Amino acid sequence: MEEPGSIRPGGRTARVRAAVLRAAGDILAERGFAHLDLTDVARRAEVGKTTVYRRWGTVTGLVADLLTDMADQSLPRARTGSLEGDLRANARLVQRTLADPRQGNLFRAVIAAATCEPRTTEALHRFYDTRVREWAPCVEEAIDRGELPAGTDAEEVVRAVSAPLYYRLLAAGGPLDEATADQAANAAVAAARAGAFVK
């Protein structure tokens, strides 16, 4: 049996889902997880609250579906022809997302919720696993070309690119600009070439 919010709809149902997820994202970005309420989401999305309760069931079910949608809608990985170019493109994509006022606030809210709500934690992990798997092939291709040591953990290299950017967002503060993104990518490449991610 499908969990609430996990059905992949089409037609009118797809439009309802899009409106509800947009409304949920807006509330998370504006007010945080603690203020996310299904009735409020239904009002903002201009759909019946019965539809929202029947379809998603709980706030955590709605957030899980929002994260699934965000993973599905993320841009595909770049193919620049070089490891540095690909990882810089990845870093700049993460940087643009986190520096965006709405998206940055949305990620803060979801990450905060994931620290204390198991279903949101699982959904967040699935979101990041999807994004990391999308970008890992650029590292695997670099290994095949002999640019990185055999046995390099491609997914760990990709995680090393975005980790400093999330640290800036959540803990350290400071600029989240292209220079910061490029520095994160360059550091990950240098560490990978030095064998830091060999399993």
N, C-alpha and C positions, 0 to 999 in steps of 0.2 A: 504493500500500500504506500502511495506517495505521501510524503510529509506535506503539511500545508505550505503553499507557496512554491512547491517544487515542480508543478506542472508547466510544460512549455506550450503556451497557448498561441492561438492565431486569431485574426479578425478582431471583433469587438473586444474579446477577452484580452487580446494583446494590448489594445488601447487602454483598457482599464488598468492592466498591470503597469503599463508605462506611466500612467497618471499617478497611480498610487506610489510607485517607487520614487518618482520625482518628488512628490509631496513628502514622503518619508525622508528623503535625502535633504530636502530643504529644512525640515524641522531639526534634523540632526545637526546640520551645519549652523543653524541659527541658535538652537537652544540646548543641544546635547541629548544624550541617550535618556537621561532621567526625565525629560519632558516629552518623550515620544509616546503618543497615545493613539490607539487605533481609530477612535472616534474623531479625533482632530485630523488625522491623516485622511480619513474618508471625507470630511468636510472640505479640506483643501483640494483634494483630488476631484471633488464634485461627483462622488459615487456614493451609493448606499452603504451605510456602515455595516449592514448585514452581509453585503458582498465581501467587505474587507475582513470581517470576523470569520466568515465561512471559509474564505480562501486562504488566509494567513494564520488565523487562530490566535497568535500571540505577537507581541512586539518582537521577540527574538526570532520568530518565524519570518517576520517581515524583513528584519535586518539581514538574516541569512539569505533571503531571496535578493535583496538589494546588492549584497556582495557578489552573489552569483552573476547578476546582471552586469555589475561593474567589470567583472573578469571577462565576461562575454563581449562587452563593448570596448575593451581596451584595444589600443592600436596594435597591429601586428609588429613583430620585431623588425628592425632595420636590417638591410643587407648592404653594407658599404664596401665590402671586399677586404676589410682589415679588422683585426680584433679590436684595435684601439678605436676605430671609427664606430664599430657596432656597440661597444660598451659605452662610448661617449653618448651615442644616440639613446641608449637605455637610460643612462644617468640623467640626460636632459629631459627625457620623457617623465621620469620620476620627479625631477626638480620642478618642471612646469606644473605637474599635478599638485604637488605639495605646496607650491607657492601661490596657487590659485586660491583666492579667499574662500570660495565655497568648498572646493575639494579639500583644501587643507583642513578646514574646520570639520568637514565630514569625516576625514580619516582620524582626526583627534578623537572625535566622539565615538567612532566605532572601536578604535583601539582601547579607549578607556572602558567601554562596555565589555570588551573581550577579556579584560583583566579579572572580571568577577562573574561572567555569565558564560557557562560552558558551551551552549549552542552557538553563541556569537564567536567564541574562541575558535570552534571548529570551522565555522564559516569563513572567518578571517584567515585561518591556515589554508583552507582550500583556495581562497582568492590568491594568496601569495604563491602557493604551489603552482597554480595555473600560470601566473605571470613568470615565475622562474623557469618553468618548463618551456615556455614560449621562447625565452631568450637563451637557454642553455646551448642550443645547437651552434650559436656563433662561437662559443668556446670549444665545443667538440670539433668544429671545422678547423679552428686554429691548432688544436692538438694534431689533427690529421695532416696539416700543412707543416708540422714540425716547429711551430712557433712557441708551443708550450710543452712542458715535459709530459711524457706518457703517464697516465694514471691521475692526471689533474681532475679534480672533482668540479665539473662544469657548473653545477648548480651552486656550489659554494662560492665560486668566482662571481656569479651573477648576484648572489646575496651580498657579497662584499662591496659591490658597486652601490647598492641602494642603502645599505646600513648606515653610512655616515649622514645621509640625507634625512633619514627618519630620526636619527639622533638629534640633528639640528632642529627638526620640527618639534620633537617631543621633550627634549631635555636641555640642550645647550643654547638654543637660540642662535642668533647670528644670521648672516645672509644666506638665503637659499637662491642663489643665482647660478648662471651658467658656469662661471669660474669655479664655484664650489662643486658643481656636477662634474666638470672636467677633471678636477683634482681627485674626486672619488674614483672615477673611471681609471685615471692614470695610476693611482695607488693600487687598485685591484689588478691591473695588468702587470705592474712591476712585481707585485707579490706572487702572482701566478707564474711569471717567468722565472722567479727565484725558487720555485718549487713549494711555496707555502701551502698550496692546496692539493698537493699529491696525497692520495689516500694511503 
